[in-house]
Amino acid sequence: MTSRILFPANRTLDHEPLSDGAVTTGVWQAPVEALECGLWEHSEGVSTDIEAHEVFVVLSGSARIEVEGQDDLVVGPGDVVELQAGARTVWHVTEPLRKFWVLVPG
């Protein structure tokens, strides 16, 4: 296998609208064997999700993540976050958010 740039910094993600059309997200999954990882973006606004077990690093933007049964997580650039599988979340994105995510096997 060759070392390579998987996603150049100047490349953009295509976004799709969520249910109400006001909020959009874009995702890219890295073509890496034996590991699920990639980039995810979320426009300003609010969305809900049921999470996979993942670790992510916020690259840009900011958000408050409501996690059912826990204190809110306020995240911004440089934060490394773990979300547990099955966690019900509400994302309040105040600046367009971009994160690099890795799914935790198991």
Stockholm file with secondary structure:
# STOCKHOLM 1.0

chainA/1-106         MTSRILFPANRTLDHEPLSDGAVTTGVWQAPVEALECGLWEHSEGVSTDIEAHEVFVVLSGSARIEVEGQDDLVVGPGDVVELQAGARTVWHVTEPLRKFWVLVPG
#=GR chainA/1-106 SS CCCCCSSCTTCCCCCEECTTSSSEEEEEECCCTTCCEEEEEECSEEEEEECCSEEEEEEEEEEEEEETTSCCEEECTTCEEEECTTCEEEEEEEEEEEEEEEECCC
#=GC SS_cons         CCCCCSSCTTCCCCCEECTTSSSEEEEEECCCTTCCEEEEEECSEEEEEECCSEEEEEEEEEEEEEETTSCCEEECTTCEEEECTTCEEEEEEEEEEEEEEEECCC
//
